[in-house]
Amino acid sequence: MNSNTINTNSSNFNNTTSWITLYDKKHRPRLNEISSFLPNDIMTLFYEFSNYLSREYSLQCPPAIYKASQGWTFRFGKSNLYMIENVIIQDGYFIIDHIPVNNEDSLRNAIEYADTLYQNGFKEHLEEHCAKKSALQGERTKKRLEREKLELEQMSEKINKNKFNKFSWSPKVSRQSLKRLYENDANMIYDEDLLDDIGFTLYARCMQGHEERILMESGKLRCHNCGEIIMGQNGLMECKCGNQYLFRDYMRSFRTNNMPSGSAKHIFQDYIKNWQKATTYAHKMRIVDNLIHEFHINLVTGVKGRFVGINLIEGTKKQIEELILSLAFGEDNKETKQNFIRNLKRL
């Protein structure tokens, strides 16, 4: 078969509803919706291509962008410089620029094409781009630090150090508690108190991330001492209770503490809605398990951006990865887990 042709009579293809019809400009598709649209074997090829570019060249696949003629398409690149501009989803296959991919042979053609692009100019272009970007960022950072230092000196007499920038974020769930919950459940030990503790910890953190992100986007913040909403972004913001904040430091603390938000916010918002409706042990456990499953998908593919397990679970990225893999495969299934980890290291 020619690498640039597709056998449209293949039983793998669904020609009844097109991708562009299902997802119009107002409806950006999620990863699980792509998985539902494409056959499993084709989605595996998509993952393999994504993982290869991540492993070999540190290129990532950001959220899809909309193009009038093609619908929602994907790109691969780094630092807002893209080596591959058009990954188009079709009925039962996908296209890497001009190469349709529907089997291992066509995937190899796509990978060879990507290798050629990287070695024939993109590598040097990327290095030059990143160097310029890094230099500009260094200059901006230097100017920002100097400006902020001067601002703090000017308002020093107004600042109460005991009540300045005191942030309190909802805690993450512990890895040990989550592991114990799954071990108990597997042994038919239904610890409702443990499940509620984990479920509400996740819920509180998701809710705080959701609510405070909305406030930040409108130039407001919530006092972490009394809960009062404070208006305004400029200068020293002071609550009625006496606590003081700088808006920029509030936003930085939000990001530094990995509060759940960003491109994966739908995962956290879905959990909030579902947990609010849960009543029985089985229902609650299913909701927590669905959340862990989303982490696993995110870990496997990397196409959603940064691994989102770090937003809700205590520990380093490596520790959380190990936990997610253990929950997915079980501690006893060492061979499957080791094979997966070897593949994961390609990312």
CORCOR-V455088 format. One record per residue. PHI is phi in whole degrees, 0 to 359 (NA if undefined). Layout:
BEGIN
phi
PHI
PHI
END
This chain:
BEGIN
phi
NA
297
296
255
234
231
279
285
271
299
290
285
264
250
261
277
226
274
301
292
284
292
237
277
299
272
231
291
286
272
299
294
285
295
298
287
282
273
301
304
292
285
296
298
296
299
298
298
295
300
295
297
295
291
291
279
231
58
267
242
247
287
305
297
243
262
235
304
276
237
79
284
236
245
224
231
185
206
54
64
242
246
279
243
265
227
247
256
274
240
283
94
197
221
240
263
55
251
254
290
238
215
201
297
296
291
295
298
298
294
293
298
298
296
301
296
300
293
283
260
121
291
302
294
298
294
299
295
298
293
296
296
296
295
295
296
295
298
294
296
296
299
294
296
298
295
294
291
297
295
298
295
296
289
254
301
290
270
273
261
302
284
231
257
52
265
259
223
256
302
290
277
278
281
295
297
295
294
295
296
300
291
296
298
298
296
265
62
256
262
273
293
296
296
298
296
299
292
298
286
297
297
297
298
289
298
295
296
300
294
293
283
294
298
299
300
294
256
77
240
214
260
298
275
256
239
88
292
274
249
267
94
252
264
71
281
260
239
274
300
282
106
290
236
216
251
301
298
287
299
294
294
296
302
288
300
272
54
295
295
186
76
294
260
300
297
298
288
292
297
297
304
298
290
295
299
266
287
232
262
302
299
294
297
296
295
293
297
295
297
295
298
297
298
298
295
300
298
293
293
268
72
279
270
106
297
303
276
301
295
287
235
240
295
119
283
302
295
297
290
302
300
296
300
293
297
291
283
249
88
294
280
274
294
295
298
296
295
297
294
297
298
292
297
294
288
293
END
